[in-house]
């Protein structure tokens, strides 16, 4: 597979890196792409973990909150056992 890059800044940065590191452009690009993929994966996993932690915190707060009205929901909404308004 061949990639054409038509961007002067990209070409200049790649030329600078190849000259500085004495590595081939494909090797540099492969390493950079692997690093970016790892960064994106780590970021996604971190966001998932943060979301799960937030869900757990919210669940614990909800479970710890006191019941304001101890009546069954059917009584609060004023429906009888048949589901009709009382």
Protein Blocks (a to p, Z undefined) as FASTA:
>chain_A
ZZddddfklmmmmmmmmmmnopafklmmmmmmmmmmmmmmmmmmmmmmmmmmmmmmmmmm
mmmpccfblcdfklmnopafkopaZZ
